[in-house]
Amino acid sequence: MKTDIEIAQAAELRPITEIAEKIGLGQDDIIRYGHYKAKVPLELSRADASPRAKLILVAGINPTPAGEGKSTVAVGLADALTLRERRPVLALREPSLGPVFGIKGGAAGGGYSQVVPMADINLHFNGDFHAVSSAHSLLSAMLDNHMFRPNSLNIDPRRITWPRTVDMNDRALRQIVVGLGGINGGVPREDGFVITAASEIMAIFALASGLEDLEQRFGDIIIGFSRDRQPVRARDLKAQGAMTLLMKDAMAPNLVQTLGGTPTLVHAGPFGNIAHGCNSLVATRAALQLGDYVVTEAGFGADLGAEKFFNIKCRTGDLKPAVAVVVGTVRALKMHGGVPKNELEKENVEALKRGLENIQGHVENVAKHGVPPVVALNRFSADTDAEVRTVLEAAASWGVPAVEADPWGAGGQGVLELADAVVQVADEGKADFKPLYPSDMGLAEKIEIVSREIYGADGVDFQGSAQKDIAQLESIGLRDVPVCMAKTQYSFSDDPAKLGRPKGFRITVRQVTPSAGAGFVVAKTGDIMTMPGLGATPAAERMRVDEDGTIHGLF
């Protein structure tokens, strides 16, 4: 069996100019990065333009080591829509280097449902992540430089909230001390790193409507508090202009293609568990102008990615999704039903029935936002007919269309039935999207609603500094913003060990931090961290490159 990288390397890619022509863009309308990558004009993302396409969200169940294939289904669905001549555009996030070299892998799909050139996309791509890291680092440097001379803003070194960033899983950088170098080494203080995908710069990048809005949002960033506890912002350091300059080219969406030749915009990459988990608003808006159907995805399970897609991105960008696909696998649902990973190849209908409550929860959560769901069963070769029938019949009993698909092995051809079901639901026009909570509700109440309605919690326990954080944030004008829940992706709860659809639990919120530039606050639950670590056997150990440039071990 070929690996993902072998399949991608064997593919015959079309020139990017040919892909651009499919969506009405000529050679002079794109900025080429070699033969197979380009950037499209930022002007295509005008906020005042009426979208011509229907927006399709691909979400999923809580991930397990068994695999779900949400990105692979999204790519396969887009290619199936191409085969049906529906003029689709695919819009995905950019991968972070941390997971690529860690455990999770990249974000370009898999098998015969991939976005290509896969290696380029997973390794640096067109430099957007580096631009984000550079803009973030510039603000960090200007902050410490101001602290060193002359600190006229009276910034309290104990109340600095702006971290440093690097796009790599490096647990040793979670907590550090800076300024150790004698009198010319700066002001000694505690500091720490977040991974670039968790940087507020990334969140702003993903939600800004253009360069002017980007600069305004950069200026709004709260970097810390003064000794009299007043917020200090990036504009107080006069940093926003130079930060925007570093992001100038990055703001234009990246155009690539799938193995099936579907035009694909890959842009921005906030994590779904510690950020809002969606591709950029400008890329989605551009896609809505260029195609008839836009397929996009949200990070991890629908309790995280879809909830934030609906309540943060759609609210910010005034987007109206037409349908949401909830992806699951028999294997993962059996794990949610209590089957260990080493026994997944055996038929176990009873465990599968127990695990079905997980996907049912995500289906119900999508519907709570007024968006009709469709279940996509990503079929594996070991799945038995009885198991597949169990999932499809269960979804039918919930009144939800359900279709099996084989995007990994058959590409778009294996997803045609799903494409037909999704188009039918989208074209019925039954979607009546509405956010879960109003903007003018207090932060604690918003956290409570998400915890009860989406996670199924009995309530919320605010511990540590959480209550003081909320009071301070509301006092400085951050009451009427969405909440971005930082929570484990593995469970509806904040305990990754509680699989299925747990009951009788409470959510613990220990800290609430501002992302004023992004326009939301982050509620940190359980033991979630903004800097992951590498696993005991990182994927990097298996990677190498030949003298001729051929890459091995990249999935």
N, C-alpha and C positions, 0 to 999 in steps of 0.2 A: 504494500500500500504506500502510495506517495505521500510525503509530508506536505504541509501547506507551502513551505518555501519551494519545494520541488515543483509543485503544481504551478505556482506563480512564475517560477523561472522558465518553465516550459511554454508559457502562454505567449501568443503573438499579439502584442499590444498595438492598438491603433494610434496613429499620430494624434497628439492632443488637439490639433487644429480640426481634425475630423470629428472628434468628440464635441468640440465647441460648436461646430456647425449644426449638430443635432438640436441644440438649444438656441439657435439663431444668432450665434456670435461668430463674427468673422475673424480673420487672422489679426487685424488691427485692433480688435476688441479685447484681446487677452495679452497678458505678459507671460511669455513662455519661460519655463525653467527647464531647459532641455527639450527632449522630444515628447515626453509623456506627462509633464506636469505644467501647470500654468496658474496664474492668478487672474481672477475676473474683476471687472471694475466695481469699485465700492458704490458707484452711482446706481447700480442695479438694486440696491438694498433700501431704496427710499421708503421712509415710514409712511408717506402719504399716498403711496401707490396701492391700488386695490389688488389683492392677490387673485390670480387667475386659477390657481391650482387648489386641489383638495389636500389637506394635511393629514397624513397617516402617522401615528405614533406607534413605535414598536417598544413594548415594555416586557417584563418577564416576572418570573417567580423569584423567591429568595435563592440566590446561587448556592450550589453545593459542589463538593469535589467531583461529582458525577458529570458535571457539565450541562449547560442549558443551550448555548449557541444562539443567544439573542442577536448579536451582531451578524452572525452567519444567516439567520433567518431574514434580517432586514435587507442584507445584500441580495439574497435569493429572491425575496419578494420584489425588489426593484427590478431585477433581471426578468422575472416572470412578467411584470408589467410591460417591460420592453418587448418581450415576445408577443404580448397581447396588443402591441402598438398603442399603448396608453400614454406615451410621452412622459415617463417618470423622470424625476431627478432625486437622487439619493443625497441626504445631508447627514454627515456623521461627525463625531468628535475626532480630534487628533490624539494619538497615543502618547502617554508619558513614558520616558525612558526607564523610570523606576520599575513599573510592572513588567516591561519588556525584558529586563535583565533579572527580574525577580521570579515570581511564580505565576502571576495571572496571565502574562503574555501581552500581545498587542491588541489592536482594535480594528483590524482590517478584515474581519470575517475569517472564513476557513474553508478548506477543501475547494470545491468548484464554485463557491460563492464568496469571492474575495474582491477587495478593492486593490488595484495595482497602479504603480509598482509597489508591491507590498513592503519590500525591504526599505525603500526610500521613505515610505510613510511612517514606518516604525522606528526609523533611525534618522533623526534630525529633520526630515521632510524639507520644507522650504524655510526653516529657521524661525518659525513663529514662537515655539517654546523658548528659544534662546532670547528672542526679543522680550518676551514676558519676564524671563529671569533677569535680563539686563535692566529693564525698567524698574523692577522690584529692587534690585541691588543698588541702583542709583539713588532711590529714595532712602534706602538703609544708610548708604554712605553720606548723603547730605544730612540726614538726621544726626549721625554721630559726629560729623564735622561741625554742625551747629552746637552740639553739646560741648565740643572741645573749645570752640570760640565763636561767639562769646556767650551762648545760651541766653540771648536776649528775650526769648520766649518763655524763659523760666520753666523749661521742661523738667519734670520730676523723673530722674533716672529709674525710680522704683515703679513708675506707672507708665512706662513705654509699652505699647501694645503691638508695635510693628516688628515682626520677626525678620529673619533673613530667609533666603530660599535657595534650593538647588534641585534640579530635576533628576534625583536619584534616591532610591530607598537607602537611608543612612541613619540608623537609630542612634548612633553616637553623637549626632548633631541636635538631638531633641532639646537638650539643655546644655548651654555653654556659658562661658564668661568671656566677654570681649574687653578691649581696652587695656590689656596687660602688656605693657611695653615701656614702662617708665613715663616720664613727664610728657613725652611727645607721642605716646601710644594711644591717646584718647582717654575717655572717661570710663573707668572700669565699671561694669554692670553686668547683670545676668541677661542672657539673650537665648535665642534658639532658632532653629531652622524649621520651615515647613517645606514639603515637597511642592514644586512649581504648580502642579495641578490644584493645590489647595491655597495658592496665593490669591489674595484679593485682586491683584492685577489680572489674573486669569479670569476671575469671576466678572470683573469689569469688562475685559476683552470680550467675553461671551455675551454680554448684555448691552454694550454700547451700540448706539444707532449710527455712529459715524465719528469722524475725528474731533469735531467740536464737542460732541457729547462725551467722547472719551476724555478729552482734556478737563471738562467740567467735573466728571466723575473722579478723575485722578486728584483734582484739587480737593474734593470732598473727603478723601481718605483721612480717617482719624489715626494718627501715628502714636498718640499717647495723651497724657494729661499734664497740665502745669501743676505747680505746687499748690495753687489754689483750686485745683481739681476742675479746671476748664479744659475742654477738648482742644488739642492742637492738631491742625490738619496739614496735609501736604502743601496746600497753597500758602500756608504760613511760612514754609521754607522756600517758596517760589520754585517748586520742583516740577509742577505739572506740565509745563511747556516742554522741557527737555525729555520727560518721560513719554509724552505723546510723540515727540520726534523719533524716539527709539522704536515706537510701535507703528510708525507711518505705513510701512510696507506690509507689516503683518496684518493690518486691519482688512486687507483685501482677501476675500475667500479663495481657497485653493481648489482648482479644478483637476480631477483625475478621472479614472474610469473603473468600472468593474470588469471582471473577466467576460461578462456578457455585453460589454460595450455601453453600459448605462452611464451617462454623465453623473459625476459624483462630486459634491462640494464637501471637503473635509477641513474643518476649521474650529479652532479652540478646543480645549480639553479639560474642563473642570471635573474632578472626581464626583461620583454619585453618592458616596457615603460621607465625605467630609466637605463637599461643595454641592453645587446644584446640578451637576451631571448631564449637561446638555451641550450640543454644539452651538456655535455663535448665532445670535439673533440676525446679524447681517447676512450670514450664509443661508439661513432658513428663509428670510425675506427674499433674497435673490432667487432661491430655488422656486419660491411661490410665483415669481414673475416669469420664470423660464420654462416651466413644465406644466403638465395638466394634473399630475399627482406627485406629491412630495412625500417620500418615505424618510422618516427620521427616527432616532432612538433616544432613550433616556437610560441613564446608568443604573445597573443592578436591578433589583426587584421594583415592582410598581410602588411599593411602600416608600421608596426613596426617590428614584429617578422620575417616575411618572408624577408623583405628588409634587415634586419641585418643578417639573416641566409645566404642570398645570398652574400652580400657585405662585411661581416666581417668573418663569420665562413667558408663559402665555399672558400673564397679567401685565408684565412689563412691555411686551411687544404687541399686545392686543391681537393675539393669535387665536384662531378658532379651529381646533382639531375636529376632523370629521369622523374618525374612528381610531380605536386603539387596539393593537394586537398584543395579546398576552402570551408569551412563549413559555412552554414547559417541556420537559421530557419525562418519559416513563421512569428512567433511571433516577433522576433527581426527585421525582415525587415519591418513589419507593424509599429513598433516603429520608425524606420528610416523614415517611411512615414508619421509620425505625430500622430499615435494612442497612447493615454495614456495607461499605464500599466493595469489599471483597466478595459479596454475595449478590451483587446487582445483576449478574448474568442469568440468575435463576428466576423463573416465573414466580411472581408473588402478588397475586391479585388482591389479597386481603391487605397487605401492607400498602399497596398502591391506593386502595380505597381510603385508607387512613391518611395518606399523604395528599389526597385530592383537596383537603381542606385548605392547603396552602394556596393553590392556584385559584380556588374559589374566593379566597379573601382578596386576592389581587384583582380578580374580575369585578367583584363588588365595589372595590375602591375606585376603579376606573369609572364605573357607572355612577358613583356618587358625584362625579364632576360633570355629569350630563353628556358623557362621551360613550357611545355604544361600543362594547368590547367584542372581539373575535378571539377565540383560543386557537393558537397554533401549536400543534404537537410535533415537535422536532423529533422525527423518528430515527432511532438507532437500529443497527442490524440485529441486535439481540432481543429487541422488543417482540413479544409474541402478539399474535392477533387478538387473543383474549385481553391482554393488557391494553392494547390500543383501543379496542372496543369499549373497555371500561371507562377510559378517559373521555372518549367521544360521547358516550351515552350520558355520562355525568354532566358534561357541559350542556347537552341538549335538555336535560332535566332542569338546568338553571335558566333555560331560555336563551342560550348564547350559541351562536354558530361556532363549530369547532371543526378543524381540518388538519389532517396529518400532512407533513411536508418533509422533503429530503433535500435541503439546500446544499449540504456538504457533499453528498455523493453525486447529485444530479444537477446542481446549479439551478438556474431558473426553471428548467423543465420539471424539476421536482417540486416546484412551488406554484404551479399554474392554478391548481384548485384553490389554494389559499388566496392567490391574487384575485380570482373571480369572486370569492366570498367577500374579500375586503372591498373591492370595487362596488359590489352590490350594496353593502351596508353604507359605504360612503355616499353613493349616488342617491340613496333613499332620503338623505338630508334630515335624518332624525336627531342629529347631534344638537344639543342645546347646552353648550359649554358654560360652566359657571365655576368660579373659584370656590374653595371649600369654606373660606371665611372672608368677611369684609375687611377692607384695609383699616378702617377706623377702630377695630377691636384692639384691646391691649395685648402686649406681647405674651404675658402669662396665659391669657385666654387662648391665643392662637396656638401656643405650644400644647395646651390642654386639648384643644379640638383635634389637632393632628394626632396626638397620642391616643386619644379615645377612638376617633372615627377611622383612622387609617391603620394604626397598629393594633387596636383592640385592647388597649391598656385600661385598667380600672381607674387610673389617675396618674398624676405627676408628683414626684417629690423633688422640690428645689433644694439642693444642698450646696455646700461650699459658699461661693460668692454669688450664686445665681440670682437670688432675690435682690441683692444690692446692685448687681449688674443691670437687671431689668429696670430698677428704679432710676439709675443713672442714665441709661440709654433713653428712656422715655422722657427724662428731664431735658435732654439735649436735642429733642426733635426726632427721635427714631422710634416713635410709637406706631406710626401708621405705615409700617413697612412689613413685608413678608418675613416669615421665619424660615431659616434654612437649617434643618435638623441634621446634625452630625451624629450618625448612628451606625452600628454594625449592619452590614448588608446581609448577614447570614440568617437573621431572624426578624420576625415582626417586632420582637421585644428588643431591649438593649443588651440582652445576654445571648451571645452567638451560639450557645449550646442548646437553646430552646427552639427546636425545629417545628415543622408543621404550622399550626395556627394556635399558639399558646394562649391560655386563659389565666385569669387570676394573677396578673403581674402588674407592676407599676413601672413607669419610666422615670429614671433618675437623671435630672439635669443638674450638672455641677458648675457650669459656667455659661454665660451668654455674652458673646463678644460682638463688637460692631464691624460691619462691612458697609460703611456709610457710602463709599463710592459705588459699590455694587447695588446698593439700595435695599439691603436686607440685613438682618442680624443672624448670627450663627449660635444655635443652642447645642452645646456639647453634652452628649448623653453617655452613660456607662463609662467604658474605658477607651472610647474612640480616640485616636491620635491623628494629628495632622502631618506626621512624618512616619511613614511605614518603615519597616525593616526588611532586610532580605531573609529568605528562608534558609533552612539548614543546607539545602542543595539548590542554590540559585540557578536559574536557566543560563546565566552567563557562563557557567562552567562547561556547557556543551557547545558553545559558539566558537566559530573560527572563520577565517577567510583565506582562500587560496591565493597563490601568486597572481592568478588571472582575475582576481576580484570576486570569484564565486563564493557566496556566503553559505555556511552550513550551520545547522542548529537553531535557526531563527524560526521556531515552531515547526 
